[in-house]
Amino acid sequence: MNFSWPSILLYTCCAGGLLAVSGCDQLPGKPKESDRWIAPDAIKDFKQLFGTNCSACHGDDAAIGPALSVQNPFYLAIVPKDVLKKLIAEGIKGTAMPGFAKANGGSLTDEQIDILVNNLTGKAATQQTAESNKASSGSNLPPYSAPPGDADRGSEAYNQYCAGCHGQAGEGGKKAGSIVNPDYLHLVTDQYLRSIIIAGRPELGMPNYQEFVKDHPMSPEDIANVVAWLASHRHSASEANAAVSPTATVSSQ
């Protein structure tokens, strides 16, 4: 087959164009690497994992969440690493905290949970604020977990450390709302109350256990006793069931 010079030139140009296009990464409509879909199991970025799974409840640098910040330096200083991992993987029964591990009905792999835990605990070690230095270096930090103490003594400790913001009866004051509302107390565990007292919620203006009274931090006994006093305001199981309206009971069957 004979080709004319114009035909040869045309074919050469087409072939060269195809070679150039095949080596180009900027084809029209081709998504950028950062825009391409990634399988959920393949996500290894801490910020993305935290933003997708944790920030709605625990907040982040841009927003305050309804629950205790798990990036609070005092909280990270007291919570054992294995406990933090268990909380993320298994959740907390009877609360709004779900289990995120696939084995517990969640969507995260063991590796992804390790990424969350390692980054959070690593953050505690590198935070350089005066508050975090106190938290990380203090040898007298109260233990993360302990049984509730004496509710009667807790009333006295509450009046000393907490009433200035939450009112004498815990029903709310000029600076903060009620912390004895039974509906609220049924949403949280005794451990959560303990963690809040120790770590505070600085993003909401609530101090940590060292700052309620100047130069007079709460003792471990004070903390345990206040937890017991708060927990004593929960409805009993029978009272909680009685509070459900007949309409709600029927509709839920």
RASULFEN-V976285 format. One record per helix or strand of 2 or more residues. SS is the DSSP state (~ for helix, > for strand). FROM is the first residue (numbers start at 1). LEN is the number of residues. Records with the same first field share a line. If there is no record, write none. Layout:
SS = FROM-LEN + FROM-LEN
This chain:
~ = 5-18 + 33-3 + 40-3 + 46-8 + 55-4 + 73-6 + 81-10 + 102-3 + 110-17 + 130-8 + 151-11 + 163-4 + 182-4 + 190-10 + 202-3 + 220-12 + 237-6 + 246-6
